[in-house]
């Protein structure tokens, strides 16, 4: 059986994630911060992905958010520039 992934946050990290969850202008950042906070409170990433968020997510997606947060912090939760479909016509 796989080991349950947990996350220990410092008080500064918790405060930063709560601010992002509450005030960030991008909805995806608020969702990701909420997921990370729930994982830090002891919920499994799989449970958070399937039942802990407003919209059901693939558990691999939440695990990737967790991996990126652990390696690069809050910046790892942001969508990088250049991602997504490129315009068909460029003026």
Long-range contacts (C-beta under 8 A, 24 or more apart in sequence): 4-44, 5-39, 5-44, 5-45, 5-63, 5-66, 6-39, 6-40, 6-42, 7-36, 7-39, 7-40, 7-66, 7-69, 7-70, 8-40, 9-40, 13-73, 14-40, 16-74, 17-74, 20-74, 20-77, 28-79, 29-77, 29-78, 31-55, 32-65, 32-69, 32-77, 33-74, 33-77, 35-62, 35-65, 35-66, 36-65, 36-66, 36-69, 36-77, 39-66
